[in-house]
Amino acid sequence: MDMVSLHSEEDYQNLEPDRWGIPTPSPSSIDQRVRCLGDDDLVLKSFENDVMKTEHVDIILMPGMAFDQRLARLGHGKGFYDFFLQRYQKRTDASKKRGEKMPFLIGLALQEQVLPDGQQVPTGPFDWPLDALVIGDGRILRRDPSYK
């Protein structure tokens, strides 16, 4: 999985759902889009020349099967978001002097997907906690800064 540019709201409206129902750019339009992490070789070369040619991601809306009060999320089991965030972190670590930071991670959940206090979703070393969770009953949870 990679994040690519969208040119306008109309561009977003024209995305076709993939087999999971996720709006996805058509294969014929991929070569016209900018990957937010750039081409891996170009990104490394950009760092050497102290020039960043890739785009910054401000917010990522993250799906999940279950969430807990610490804002840990149980994804769908493929690790796509976690892998993307790991790669993105490597890029931001290399460019912190330019003020780049990690995206703000927001989960979207029905209240039935949020575990009660005291229960936790299983997490591993590559799982990323959310910064906020928007729940269908109107609540918004923010992450305790002490939890990493």
DSSP file with accessible surface (Angstrom, degrees, kcal/mol):
  #  RESIDUE AA STRUCTURE BP1 BP2  ACC     N-H-->O    O-->H-N    N-H-->O    O-->H-N    TCO  KAPPA ALPHA  PHI   PSI    X-CA   Y-CA   Z-CA
    1    1 A M              0   0   81      0, 0.0     2,-0.3     0, 0.0     0, 0.0   0.000 360.0 360.0 360.0 141.7    0.0    0.0    0.0
    2    2 A D        -     0   0   40     34,-0.0     2,-0.5    35,-0.0    79,-0.0  -0.973 360.0-117.8-144.3 156.6    1.1    3.5   -0.7
    3    3 A M        -     0   0   48     -2,-0.3    33,-2.6    81,-0.1    34,-0.4  -0.834  34.1-173.1 -96.0 133.6   -0.4    6.9   -0.5
    4    4 A V  B     -A   35   0A  45     -2,-0.5    31,-0.2    31,-0.2     2,-0.1  -0.856  27.5 -92.8-125.2 161.8   -0.8    8.8   -3.8
    5    5 A S        -     0   0   34     29,-1.7     2,-0.4    -2,-0.3    -1,-0.0  -0.382  26.3-152.6 -72.4 148.3   -1.8   12.3   -4.8
    6    6 A L        -     0   0   78      1,-0.1     3,-0.1    -2,-0.1    27,-0.0  -0.965   6.1-151.0-115.6 140.5   -5.4   13.2   -5.7
    7    7 A H        -     0   0  116     -2,-0.4     2,-0.3     1,-0.2    -1,-0.1   0.743  67.2 -22.6 -86.6 -24.0   -5.8   16.2   -8.0
    8    8 A S     >  -     0   0   61      1,-0.1     4,-1.9     0, 0.0    -1,-0.2  -0.973  70.0 -87.3-169.4 174.7   -9.2   17.4   -6.9
    9    9 A E  H  > S+     0   0  150     -2,-0.3     4,-2.6     1,-0.2     5,-0.2   0.892 127.4  55.2 -64.3 -36.7  -12.5   16.4   -5.2
   10   10 A E  H  > S+     0   0  138      2,-0.2     4,-1.6     1,-0.2    -1,-0.2   0.904 103.6  54.6 -61.9 -39.6  -13.7   15.3   -8.6
   11   11 A D  H  4 S+     0   0   24      1,-0.2     4,-0.3     2,-0.2     3,-0.3   0.928 109.4  47.7 -58.2 -45.2  -10.6   13.1   -8.9
   12   12 A Y  H >< S+     0   0  111     -4,-1.9     3,-1.7     1,-0.2    -2,-0.2   0.928 108.5  54.1 -61.9 -44.3  -11.6   11.4   -5.6
   13   13 A Q  H 3< S+     0   0  121     -4,-2.6    -1,-0.2     1,-0.3    -2,-0.2   0.792 105.2  55.6 -62.0 -26.9  -15.2   11.0   -6.8
   14   14 A N  T 3< S+     0   0  102     -4,-1.6    -1,-0.3    -3,-0.3    -2,-0.2   0.463  79.8 116.7 -87.3  -2.2  -14.0    9.2   -9.9
   15   15 A L    <   -     0   0   24     -3,-1.7    -3,-0.0    -4,-0.3    -4,-0.0  -0.409  61.7-134.3 -65.1 144.6  -12.0    6.5   -7.9
   16   16 A E  E     -B   24   0B 133      8,-1.6     8,-2.2    -2,-0.1     2,-0.1  -0.814  20.1-111.2-101.0 138.9  -13.3    3.0   -8.4
   17   17 A P  E     -B   23   0B  84      0, 0.0     2,-0.0     0, 0.0     5,-0.0  -0.445  30.0-141.1 -67.5 138.1  -13.8    0.7   -5.5
   18   18 A D    >   -     0   0   51      4,-1.9     3,-2.2    -2,-0.1     6,-0.0  -0.130  45.0 -73.7 -82.8-168.0  -11.4   -2.3   -5.3
   19   19 A R  T 3  S+     0   0  210      1,-0.3    -1,-0.1     2,-0.1     0, 0.0   0.683 137.4  48.4 -67.3 -14.3  -12.5   -5.8   -4.3
   20   20 A W  T 3  S-     0   0  162      2,-0.2    -1,-0.3     0, 0.0     0, 0.0   0.316 121.4-106.7-100.7   1.6  -12.7   -4.6   -0.6
   21   21 A G  S <  S+     0   0   50     -3,-2.2    -2,-0.1     1,-0.3     3,-0.0   0.575  72.1 143.9  85.8   8.8  -14.7   -1.5   -1.5
   22   22 A I        -     0   0   89      1,-0.1    -4,-1.9    -6,-0.0    -1,-0.3  -0.695  59.6-112.1 -84.8 126.5  -11.8    0.9   -1.0
   23   23 A P  E     -B   17   0B  59      0, 0.0    -1,-0.1     0, 0.0    -8,-0.1  -0.398  48.3-179.6 -58.8 126.4  -11.7    3.8   -3.5
   24   24 A T  E     -B   16   0B  47     -8,-2.2    -8,-1.6    -2,-0.1     2,-0.0  -0.986  31.0-110.8-136.4 137.7   -8.6    3.2   -5.6
   25   25 A P        -     0   0   23      0, 0.0   -10,-0.1     0, 0.0     5,-0.1  -0.364  44.7-105.1 -62.3 145.6   -6.9    5.0   -8.5
   26   26 A S    >>  -     0   0   47      1,-0.1     3,-1.7     3,-0.0     4,-0.7  -0.391  24.8-116.7 -69.3 150.1   -7.2    3.1  -11.8
   27   27 A P  G >4 S+     0   0  122      0, 0.0     3,-0.8     0, 0.0     4,-0.5   0.863 115.4  59.6 -56.2 -31.5   -4.0    1.3  -12.9
   28   28 A S  G 34 S+     0   0   92      1,-0.2     3,-0.1     2,-0.1     4,-0.1   0.711 105.7  48.0 -72.6 -16.7   -4.0    3.6  -16.0
   29   29 A S  G X4 S+     0   0   12     -3,-1.7     3,-1.6     1,-0.1    -1,-0.2   0.554  85.1  90.1 -98.9  -5.8   -3.8    6.7  -13.8
   30   30 A I  G X< S+     0   0   83     -3,-0.8     3,-1.9    -4,-0.7    -1,-0.1   0.894  82.5  55.9 -60.2 -40.8   -0.9    5.6  -11.5
   31   31 A D  G 3  S+     0   0  138     -4,-0.5    -1,-0.3     1,-0.3    -2,-0.1   0.661 104.1  56.2 -69.6 -10.0    1.8    7.0  -13.6
   32   32 A Q  G <  S+     0   0  129     -3,-1.6     2,-0.3    -4,-0.1    -1,-0.3   0.359  97.3  83.0 -97.2   3.6    0.2   10.4  -13.4
   33   33 A R  S <  S-     0   0   28     -3,-1.9     2,-0.5    -4,-0.2   -27,-0.1  -0.792  74.3-127.5-113.4 153.2    0.2   10.5   -9.6
   34   34 A V        -     0   0   73     -2,-0.3   -29,-1.7     4,-0.0     2,-0.4  -0.850  20.3-136.1 -98.2 125.9    2.9   11.4   -7.1
   35   35 A R  B >   -A    4   0A  81     -2,-0.5     3,-1.2   -31,-0.2    20,-0.3  -0.672  14.1-134.7 -76.9 134.6    3.7    8.8   -4.4
   36   36 A C  T 3  S+     0   0    8    -33,-2.6    -1,-0.1    -2,-0.4   -32,-0.1   0.783 107.5  42.7 -67.3 -21.7    4.0   10.6   -1.1
   37   37 A L  T 3  S-     0   0    7    -34,-0.4    -1,-0.3     1,-0.2     6,-0.1   0.488 105.3-146.2 -96.1  -4.2    7.1    8.6   -0.3
   38   38 A G    <   -     0   0   13     -3,-1.2     2,-0.4    15,-0.1    -1,-0.2  -0.046  44.7 -36.5  69.1-178.2    8.5    9.0   -3.8
   39   39 A D     >  -     0   0   78      1,-0.1     4,-2.7    -4,-0.1     5,-0.2  -0.660  62.5-124.8 -76.2 132.6   10.6    6.4   -5.5
   40   40 A D  H  > S+     0   0   93     -2,-0.4     4,-2.0     1,-0.2     5,-0.2   0.886 109.7  46.9 -51.6 -42.9   12.8    4.7   -2.9
   41   41 A D  H  > S+     0   0  119      1,-0.2     4,-2.2     2,-0.2    -1,-0.2   0.921 113.0  49.1 -66.9 -40.0   16.0    5.5   -4.8
   42   42 A L  H  > S+     0   0  103     -3,-0.2     4,-2.7     2,-0.2    -2,-0.2   0.879 108.0  54.6 -66.9 -35.8   15.0    9.1   -5.4
   43   43 A V  H  X S+     0   0   14     -4,-2.7     4,-2.1     2,-0.2    -2,-0.2   0.953 109.5  46.6 -64.2 -44.8   14.1    9.6   -1.8
   44   44 A L  H  X S+     0   0  104     -4,-2.0     4,-1.8    -5,-0.2    -2,-0.2   0.933 114.1  47.8 -62.9 -42.6   17.6    8.4   -0.7
   45   45 A K  H  X S+     0   0  123     -4,-2.2     4,-1.9     1,-0.2    -1,-0.2   0.904 108.1  56.3 -64.5 -38.2   19.2   10.6   -3.3
   46   46 A S  H  <>S+     0   0   10     -4,-2.7     5,-2.9     1,-0.2     4,-0.3   0.901 105.9  50.8 -60.5 -40.3   17.0   13.5   -2.1
   47   47 A F  H ><5S+     0   0   49     -4,-2.1     3,-1.2     1,-0.2    -1,-0.2   0.908 107.0  53.9 -65.5 -39.3   18.3   13.1    1.4
   48   48 A E  H 3<5S+     0   0  151     -4,-1.8    -1,-0.2     1,-0.3    -2,-0.2   0.890 113.2  42.3 -62.5 -37.7   21.9   13.2    0.2
   49   49 A N  T 3<5S-     0   0  102     -4,-1.9    -1,-0.3     2,-0.2    -2,-0.2   0.374 112.6-120.2 -89.4   4.2   21.3   16.5   -1.6
   50   50 A D  T < 5S+     0   0   85     -3,-1.2     2,-0.4    -4,-0.3    -3,-0.2   0.837  74.6 124.5  59.2  34.9   19.3   17.9    1.3
   51   51 A V      < -     0   0   69     -5,-2.9     2,-0.6    -6,-0.2    -2,-0.2  -0.993  49.5-154.5-126.9 128.0   16.3   18.3   -0.9
   52   52 A M        +     0   0   42     -2,-0.4    -9,-0.1     1,-0.1    -5,-0.0  -0.905  17.4 171.5-103.3 120.2   12.9   16.7   -0.2
   53   53 A K        +     0   0  159     -2,-0.6     2,-0.2   -11,-0.1    -1,-0.1   0.307  50.2  90.1-108.9   7.2   10.8   16.2   -3.3
   54   54 A T  S    S-     0   0   21    -17,-0.1     2,-0.2   -11,-0.1   -18,-0.1  -0.604  76.6-106.1-104.0 165.2    8.0   14.2   -1.7
   55   55 A E        -     0   0  117    -20,-0.3     2,-0.3    -2,-0.2    -2,-0.1  -0.544  26.5-121.8 -89.6 154.8    4.7   15.4   -0.2
   56   56 A H        -     0   0   63     -2,-0.2     2,-0.5    46,-0.0    46,-0.1  -0.757  15.8-142.3 -95.3 141.2    3.8   15.5    3.5
   57   57 A V        -     0   0   23     -2,-0.3     3,-0.1    44,-0.2    44,-0.1  -0.906  16.7-177.9-102.6 123.8    0.8   13.6    4.8
   58   58 A D        +     0   0  109     -2,-0.5    46,-3.0     1,-0.3     2,-0.4   0.876  65.6  14.1 -87.3 -44.3   -1.0   15.5    7.5
   59   59 A I  E     -c  104   0C  98     44,-0.3     2,-0.4    46,-0.0    -1,-0.3  -0.993  55.6-165.2-137.5 141.8   -3.8   13.1    8.5
   60   60 A I  E     -c  105   0C  10     44,-2.3    46,-2.7    -2,-0.4     2,-0.6  -0.996  13.7-148.1-127.0 126.3   -4.5    9.4    8.0
   61   61 A L  E     -c  106   0C  95     -2,-0.4    46,-0.2    44,-0.2    44,-0.1  -0.846  22.7-159.9 -89.4 121.6   -8.0    7.9    8.7
   62   62 A M  E     -c  107   0C   1     44,-3.3    46,-1.1    -2,-0.6     2,-0.1  -0.905   5.8-147.7-114.1 124.7   -7.4    4.4    9.8
   63   63 A P        +     0   0   48      0, 0.0     2,-0.3     0, 0.0    13,-0.1  -0.307  23.6 172.0 -76.9 169.5   -9.9    1.6    9.7
   64   64 A G        -     0   0    6     44,-0.3    11,-0.3    11,-0.1     3,-0.1  -0.981  42.5-132.5-169.0 164.3  -10.0   -1.2   12.3
   65   65 A M  S    S+     0   0  102      9,-3.7     2,-0.3     1,-0.3    10,-0.2   0.787  93.8   1.3 -89.9 -36.0  -11.9   -4.2   13.6
   66   66 A A  E     -F   74   0D  17      8,-1.2     8,-3.1     9,-0.0    -1,-0.3  -0.987  61.1-164.8-152.2 155.2  -11.6   -3.1   17.3
   67   67 A F  E     -Fg  73 114D   0     46,-2.4    48,-3.2    -2,-0.3     2,-0.2  -0.960   9.0-149.0-138.3 153.6  -10.2   -0.3   19.3
   68   68 A D    >   -     0   0    1      4,-1.8     3,-1.9    -2,-0.3    52,-0.1  -0.697  36.7 -96.2-120.0 178.0   -9.4    0.1   23.0
   69   69 A Q  T 3  S+     0   0   65     50,-0.5    51,-0.1     1,-0.3    48,-0.1   0.691 122.4  60.0 -68.2 -18.4   -9.3    3.1   25.4
   70   70 A R  T 3  S-     0   0   64     73,-0.1    -1,-0.3     2,-0.1    74,-0.1   0.453 119.0-112.6 -81.8  -4.1   -5.5    3.5   24.9
   71   71 A L    <   +     0   0    0     -3,-1.9    59,-3.0     1,-0.3     2,-0.3   0.751  66.9 148.8  71.8  29.4   -6.3    4.1   21.2
   72   72 A A        -     0   0    2     57,-0.2    -4,-1.8    49,-0.0     2,-0.4  -0.644  33.3-149.4 -80.8 149.8   -4.7    0.9   20.1
   73   73 A R  E     -F   67   0D  15     55,-0.3     2,-0.7    -2,-0.3    -6,-0.2  -0.956  16.4-145.1-127.5 144.7   -6.3   -0.6   17.1
   74   74 A L  E     -F   66   0D  71     -8,-3.1    -9,-3.7    -2,-0.4    -8,-1.2  -0.948  31.2-163.5-102.9 112.3   -6.8   -4.1   15.7
   75   75 A G        -     0   0   18     -2,-0.7   -10,-0.2   -11,-0.3   -11,-0.1   0.155  38.7 -80.6 -79.9-156.0   -6.6   -3.8   12.0
   76   76 A H        -     0   0  121    -13,-0.1   -12,-0.1   -12,-0.1    -1,-0.1   0.272  68.1-103.2 -96.9   7.9   -7.7   -6.2    9.3
   77   77 A G  S    S+     0   0   74      1,-0.0    -3,-0.0     0, 0.0    -1,-0.0   0.447  98.8  94.0  94.2   1.4   -4.6   -8.4    9.6
   78   78 A K  S    S-     0   0  154      0, 0.0    -1,-0.0     0, 0.0     0, 0.0   0.636  77.3-137.0-101.1 -18.2   -2.5   -7.4    6.6
   79   79 A G     >  +     0   0   33      1,-0.1     4,-2.7     3,-0.1     5,-0.3   0.655  55.8 138.4  75.4  15.5   -0.3   -4.7    8.2
   80   80 A F  H  > S+     0   0  104      1,-0.2     4,-2.4     2,-0.2     5,-0.2   0.933  73.6  42.1 -61.5 -47.5   -0.6   -2.3    5.3
   81   81 A Y  H  > S+     0   0   52      2,-0.2     4,-2.7     1,-0.2    -1,-0.2   0.924 115.7  49.5 -66.6 -43.5   -1.0    0.9    7.4
   82   82 A D  H  > S+     0   0   16      2,-0.2     4,-2.2     1,-0.2    -2,-0.2   0.916 112.2  48.1 -62.9 -40.5    1.6   -0.2    9.9
   83   83 A F  H  X S+     0   0  108     -4,-2.7     4,-2.2     2,-0.2     5,-0.2   0.931 112.3  49.0 -65.8 -43.8    4.1   -0.9    7.1
   84   84 A F  H  X S+     0   0    0     -4,-2.4     4,-2.7    -5,-0.3    -2,-0.2   0.938 111.9  49.0 -60.4 -45.5    3.4    2.4    5.4
   85   85 A L  H  X S+     0   0    0     -4,-2.7     4,-2.6     1,-0.2    -1,-0.2   0.867 108.0  54.2 -65.4 -35.1    3.8    4.3    8.8
   86   86 A Q  H  X S+     0   0   60     -4,-2.2     4,-1.7     2,-0.2    -1,-0.2   0.937 112.1  44.0 -62.3 -45.6    7.1    2.5    9.4
   87   87 A R  H  X S+     0   0   47     -4,-2.2     4,-1.6     1,-0.2    -2,-0.2   0.906 113.4  51.3 -65.6 -40.0    8.4    3.6    6.0
   88   88 A Y  H  X S+     0   0    0     -4,-2.7     4,-2.6     1,-0.2    -2,-0.2   0.895 106.3  54.8 -65.0 -39.2    7.1    7.1    6.6
   89   89 A Q  H  X S+     0   0   74     -4,-2.6     4,-3.0     1,-0.2     5,-0.2   0.906 104.1  54.4 -62.2 -40.4    8.8    7.4   10.0
   90   90 A K  H  X S+     0   0  138     -4,-1.7     4,-1.5     1,-0.2    -1,-0.2   0.915 110.5  47.4 -58.8 -40.3   12.1    6.5    8.4
   91   91 A R  H  X S+     0   0    6     -4,-1.6     4,-0.8     2,-0.2    -2,-0.2   0.932 113.5  45.9 -67.5 -44.2   11.6    9.4    6.0
   92   92 A T  H >< S+     0   0    0     -4,-2.6     3,-0.7     1,-0.2     4,-0.4   0.887 108.8  55.9 -69.6 -35.4   10.5   11.9    8.7
   93   93 A D  H >< S+     0   0   84     -4,-3.0     3,-0.7     1,-0.2    -1,-0.2   0.891 109.1  48.2 -60.4 -36.4   13.4   10.9   11.0
   94   94 A A  H 3< S+     0   0   51     -4,-1.5    -1,-0.2    -5,-0.2    -2,-0.2   0.660 119.5  38.3 -77.8 -14.3   15.8   11.7    8.1
   95   95 A S  T X<>S+     0   0    0     -4,-0.8     3,-2.0    -3,-0.7     5,-1.0   0.151  73.0 118.7-124.6  21.9   14.1   15.1    7.5
   96   96 A K  G X 5 +     0   0  120     -3,-0.7     3,-2.5    -4,-0.4    -1,-0.1   0.819  68.5  68.4 -59.5 -30.0   13.3   16.4   11.0
   97   97 A K  G 3 5S+     0   0  161      1,-0.3    -1,-0.3    -4,-0.2    -2,-0.1   0.742  96.5  55.4 -64.0 -17.6   15.5   19.4   10.5
   98   98 A R  G < 5S-     0   0   86     -3,-2.0    -1,-0.3     2,-0.1    -2,-0.2   0.271 123.2-107.1 -94.8  11.0   13.0   20.6    7.9
   99   99 A G  T < 5 +     0   0   62     -3,-2.5    -3,-0.2     1,-0.2     2,-0.2   0.630  65.2 155.5  79.2  13.5   10.2   20.3   10.5
  100  100 A E      < +     0   0   26     -5,-1.0     2,-0.3    -8,-0.2    -1,-0.2  -0.479  16.0 178.2 -76.2 144.5    8.6   17.2    9.1
  101  101 A K        -     0   0  140     -2,-0.2   -44,-0.2   -44,-0.1    -8,-0.0  -0.889  33.9 -81.0-138.9 171.3    6.5   15.1   11.5
  102  102 A M        -     0   0   46     -2,-0.3     3,-0.0     1,-0.1   -17,-0.0  -0.366  54.9 -97.7 -71.6 151.9    4.4   12.0   11.5
  103  103 A P        -     0   0    4      0, 0.0     2,-0.5     0, 0.0   -44,-0.3  -0.297  37.9-104.3 -66.0 154.8    0.7   12.3   10.3
  104  104 A F  E     -c   59   0C  69    -46,-3.0   -44,-2.3    27,-0.0     2,-0.6  -0.718  38.9-141.8 -79.1 122.9   -2.0   12.6   12.9
  105  105 A L  E     -c   60   0C   5     -2,-0.5    26,-2.7   -46,-0.2    27,-1.8  -0.817  20.9-176.4 -99.1 120.3   -3.7    9.2   13.0
  106  106 A I  E     -cd  61 132C  26    -46,-2.7   -44,-3.3    -2,-0.6     2,-0.3  -0.961   9.9-156.0-119.9 126.5   -7.5    9.1   13.4
  107  107 A G  E     -cd  62 133C   0     25,-2.4    27,-2.9    -2,-0.5     2,-0.5  -0.738   5.6-150.1 -95.8 148.8   -9.5    5.9   13.8
  108  108 A L  E     + d   0 134C  87    -46,-1.1     2,-0.3    -2,-0.3   -44,-0.3  -0.986  27.8 165.9-119.2 126.0  -13.2    5.7   12.9
  109  109 A A  E     - d   0 135C   9     25,-2.6    27,-2.5    -2,-0.5     2,-0.2  -0.985  39.1-125.9-143.1 149.3  -15.3    3.3   14.8
  110  110 A L    >   -     0   0  106     -2,-0.3     3,-2.0    25,-0.2     4,-0.4  -0.606  43.3-110.7 -78.3 154.3  -18.8    2.3   15.7
  111  111 A Q  G >  S+     0   0   98      1,-0.3     3,-1.3    -2,-0.2    -1,-0.1   0.843 118.4  63.2 -61.4 -26.5  -19.4    2.2   19.4
  112  112 A E  G 3  S+     0   0  150      1,-0.3    -1,-0.3   -46,-0.0    -3,-0.0   0.688  97.0  58.4 -69.5 -17.3  -19.6   -1.6   19.3
  113  113 A Q  G <  S+     0   0   49     -3,-2.0   -46,-2.4   -47,-0.1     2,-0.6   0.536  87.2  89.1 -88.2  -7.8  -16.0   -1.7   18.0
  114  114 A V  B <  S-g   67   0D  18     -3,-1.3   -46,-0.2    -4,-0.4   -48,-0.0  -0.828  75.8-134.4 -97.9 120.2  -14.6    0.1   21.1
  115  115 A L        -     0   0   43    -48,-3.2   -46,-0.1    -2,-0.6     3,-0.1  -0.388  26.9-104.4 -70.2 149.4  -13.6   -2.3   24.0
  116  116 A P    >   -     0   0   75      0, 0.0     3,-2.1     0, 0.0   -47,-0.2  -0.227  53.3 -70.1 -68.1 162.9  -14.7   -1.4   27.5
  117  117 A D  T 3  S+     0   0  130      1,-0.2     3,-0.1   -49,-0.1   -49,-0.0  -0.203 122.8  28.4 -49.8 139.9  -12.3    0.1   30.1
  118  118 A G  T 3  S+     0   0   80      1,-0.3     2,-0.4    -3,-0.1    -1,-0.2   0.185  99.0  99.7  91.6 -18.0   -9.8   -2.6   31.2
  119  119 A Q    <   -     0   0  108     -3,-2.1   -50,-0.5    -4,-0.0     2,-0.4  -0.830  53.4-166.3-102.0 143.7   -9.9   -4.6   28.0
  120  120 A Q        -     0   0  121     -2,-0.4     3,-0.0   -52,-0.1   -52,-0.0  -0.975  21.5-123.0-131.3 143.8   -7.2   -4.2   25.4
  121  121 A V        -     0   0    6     -2,-0.4     2,-0.2   -49,-0.1   -53,-0.1  -0.536  45.2 -99.7 -75.3 147.1   -6.8   -5.2   21.8
  122  122 A P        -     0   0   97      0, 0.0     2,-0.3     0, 0.0    -1,-0.1  -0.510  48.6-175.3 -68.6 134.9   -3.7   -7.3   21.2
  123  123 A T        -     0   0   65     -2,-0.2   -49,-0.1   -49,-0.1   -51,-0.0  -0.929  11.6-158.0-130.2 158.2   -0.8   -5.3   19.8
  124  124 A G    >   -     0   0   34     -2,-0.3     3,-1.5     4,-0.0     0, 0.0  -0.680  42.7 -85.4-123.9-178.2    2.7   -6.1   18.6
  125  125 A P  T 3  S+     0   0  126      0, 0.0    -2,-0.0     0, 0.0     0, 0.0   0.711 124.7  49.5 -66.7 -18.4    5.9   -4.1   18.1
  126  126 A F  T 3  S+     0   0  131      2,-0.1     2,-0.3   -40,-0.0   -40,-0.1   0.429  84.9 109.3-101.3   1.0    4.9   -2.8   14.7
  127  127 A D    <   -     0   0   61     -3,-1.5    -4,-0.0     1,-0.0   -53,-0.0  -0.578  59.5-143.2 -80.5 140.9    1.4   -1.6   15.6
  128  128 A W        -     0   0   48     -2,-0.3   -55,-0.3   -55,-0.1     2,-0.1  -0.886  10.4-133.1-105.9 127.8    0.9    2.2   15.7
  129  129 A P        -     0   0   20      0, 0.0   -57,-0.2     0, 0.0   -24,-0.1  -0.452  27.4-114.3 -73.6 151.1   -1.4    3.8   18.3
  130  130 A L        -     0   0    0    -59,-3.0   -24,-0.2     1,-0.1     3,-0.1  -0.434   5.6-144.2 -78.0 159.6   -3.9    6.3   17.1
  131  131 A D  S    S+     0   0   31    -26,-2.7    12,-2.3     1,-0.3     2,-0.3   0.722  85.4   3.3 -90.2 -28.5   -3.8   10.0   18.1
  132  132 A A  E     -dE 106 142C   5    -27,-1.8   -25,-2.4    10,-0.2     2,-0.4  -0.988  60.4-150.0-153.8 156.1   -7.6   10.2   18.2
  133  133 A L  E     -dE 107 141C   0      8,-2.4     8,-2.6    -2,-0.3     2,-0.6  -0.990   7.9-156.5-133.0 122.4  -10.6    8.0   17.8
  134  134 A V  E     -dE 108 140C  56    -27,-2.9   -25,-2.6    -2,-0.4     2,-0.4  -0.896  17.1-158.9 -99.4 123.4  -14.0    9.2   16.4
  135  135 A I  E >   -d  109   0C   4      4,-2.8     3,-2.4    -2,-0.6   -25,-0.2  -0.821  24.9-121.7-109.6 144.0  -16.8    7.0   17.6
  136  136 A G  T 3  S+     0   0   61    -27,-2.5   -26,-0.1    -2,-0.4    -1,-0.1   0.673 108.6  64.5 -57.5 -20.9  -20.2    6.7   16.0
  137  137 A D  T 3  S-     0   0   69      2,-0.1    -1,-0.3     1,-0.0   -27,-0.1   0.397 124.3 -97.2 -85.5   5.2  -22.0    7.8   19.2
  138  138 A G  S <  S+     0   0   64     -3,-2.4    -2,-0.1     1,-0.3     2,-0.1   0.286  81.7 130.9 102.4  -9.7  -20.4   11.2   19.0
  139  139 A R        -     0   0  104     -4,-0.1    -4,-2.8    -5,-0.0     2,-0.4  -0.458  39.0-160.7 -76.5 151.0  -17.4   10.7   21.4
  140  140 A I  E     -E  134   0C 113     -6,-0.2     2,-0.4    -2,-0.1    -6,-0.2  -0.990   6.4-160.8-130.1 119.6  -13.9   11.7   20.4
  141  141 A L  E     -E  133   0C  35     -8,-2.6    -8,-2.4    -2,-0.4     2,-0.4  -0.856   2.8-157.0-100.3 138.4  -11.1   10.1   22.4
  142  142 A R  E     -E  132   0C 174     -2,-0.4   -10,-0.2   -10,-0.2     2,-0.1  -0.902  26.9-104.8-112.6 145.4   -7.6   11.6   22.4
  143  143 A R        -     0   0   62    -12,-2.3   -73,-0.1    -2,-0.4   -72,-0.1  -0.398  28.8-117.0 -70.4 138.7   -4.5    9.6   23.1
  144  144 A D    >   -     0   0   98      1,-0.1     3,-2.0    -2,-0.1    -1,-0.1  -0.607  23.0-136.0 -69.7 123.3   -2.8   10.0   26.5
  145  145 A P  T 3  S+     0   0  103      0, 0.0    -1,-0.1     0, 0.0    -2,-0.1   0.742 100.5  64.5 -59.9 -19.5    0.7   11.5   25.6
  146  146 A S  T 3  S+     0   0   94      2,-0.0     2,-0.5     0, 0.0    -2,-0.0   0.689  86.4  84.3 -77.3 -17.4    2.3    9.1   28.1
  147  147 A Y    <         0   0   53     -3,-2.0    -4,-0.0   -77,-0.0     0, 0.0  -0.759 360.0 360.0 -88.4 127.6    1.2    6.0   26.1
  148  148 A K              0   0  187     -2,-0.5    -2,-0.0   -20,-0.0    -4,-0.0  -0.939 360.0 360.0-116.4 360.0    3.6    5.1   23.2
